[in-house]
Amino acid sequence: MRSVTAMMLGGTAGLLMGCSEQPSPGCQVQDGPWHVVYLLKNPAQAGSSCGGLTSDTFGVYKFLVPASEDPRTPSSMALRPQAAVSLATYVDAAGVRQPRVDLTPPADPTSPTDPTGALQASRGATALSTSFPNEPDAQDVCRVPSFSRISLAARAVTDGSGAALPAQTVDYQFSDVYLYSSPSAPGVLFRGALVFGDGACTAEYQVLGLSPAVPCTTDAQCRDPATGINPEVDAVCLQGGCAPNPQTLTLFDE
């Protein structure tokens, strides 16, 4: 089993030891936009069609089923890559958002909230965890082992601006996500794995995520308190946005 041994938040072990004495916040997730960086595991694939991922903006959420619906249903973690969301739908010449993917079941034109099926299509760009712990482990880490697959086959369309959008296939399989949730930094960064496919090949990535999503050009910008980034996080500028420092965010094999 893989688990996080050192997150190196702020750079001192004393900070983490102090946090461990405070009440646990549980496994929390900071809702909203995250900057997520893709680190290709096999550099030889950098020139391939599936090896070119660099970064994206994600929606990351803790999804709760209301107890009134089913109190037995556990909470889950949701990952929504903006690149996948943008493939699921488009705006046509009439200014109406339409799906670019086949829908099962088909869209219901009589639906008062989703007559075109665009919302249904957009939901297909979300990866939901199959489980989500209530409490972090002794190292303030919430391990999320597996997620549903995002598989989209977007058809070629012409959007409302007249731009031709080519057909495109994407497949995201996230796994082994380690979310850091301490009393002083509840659910603000994660590290995980991704197998990405585009219909022609597949590539493996390590993914690093940080909330909030903050654009940058230098590491110093990521350490400015005005950004809203937790001051304990060792953040650096990667692929145009602030991200956890991969040099100090480490994993080990038990």
Secondary structure, DSSP 8 states (H G I E B T S, - for coil): -EEEEE--STT-HHHHHHHHTS----S----EEEEEEEEES-GGGTTSTTS---EEEEEEEEE---TTT-TT---EEEEEEHHHHHHHEEE-TTS-EEESS--SS---TT-SS-SSSHHHHHHTT-EEBS---SS--TTSEEEEEEB--EEEEE--EE-TTS-EE--EEEEEEEEEEEEEE-SSSEEEEEEEEEEEE-SS-EEEEEEEEESS--B-SSHHHHT-GGG---TTS-EEEETTEEEE-TTT-EEEE-
